[in-house]
Amino acid sequence: MAAHYFTEDPDGAGAAHRPATVDLVLPDLHLRLHTDRGVFSPDRVDPGTRILLDAVPPPPAHGDLLDLGCGYGPIALTLAARAPAASVWAVDVNARALELGARSAQTNHLDNVRFLLDRDFDAAAGAGRRYAAIWSNPPIRIGKDALHRLLERWLDRLTPAGAAHLVVHRHLGADSLHRWLDTRGWPTSRAASRSGYRILRVAARPTPGPAPGKTP
């Protein structure tokens, strides 16, 4: 069941193991990824994820980068490969997916990425950490309210010059999400559109300036 990949423990949810590998082949890299049942898109790299990785500009070469809702890690591992001097953080609720991502990091000799459970993240990475880039194929199917809470939590962790790139299919609410992000104060634009998927570029919320007549 697809719901298994929203749980911390797919074993307890009845998702029996079926280990496999998939290949992620992009113009600039080739990664072999470990997969299993009970994670998102275990049989192939999800089309939306591939479009995101094809369409986004290169990540910042330095700083902290985040894959939000990383699954078994195709986005996080691409970030790590494309920005070897950066620190890449990958967060999810699914422990099996995170174990697979960590195995793939070892397989592909990428030592600049860490995979962390959502509930452990702030203790391990630091709640005050700010991200120069966030890349995400966000978990749309958790529901609009839960998705909005997730994005509100993480998008305010962008650095002032940072940006997030999100991939969402138009039939799953990409355009309404675009409008919601704008109304919540995150300047949002459509960076690319392909096969029904939208790549939304979300800038950090502007920092309010000092009130008139006051100095910072």
Disulfide bonds with the S-S distance in Angstrom:
none
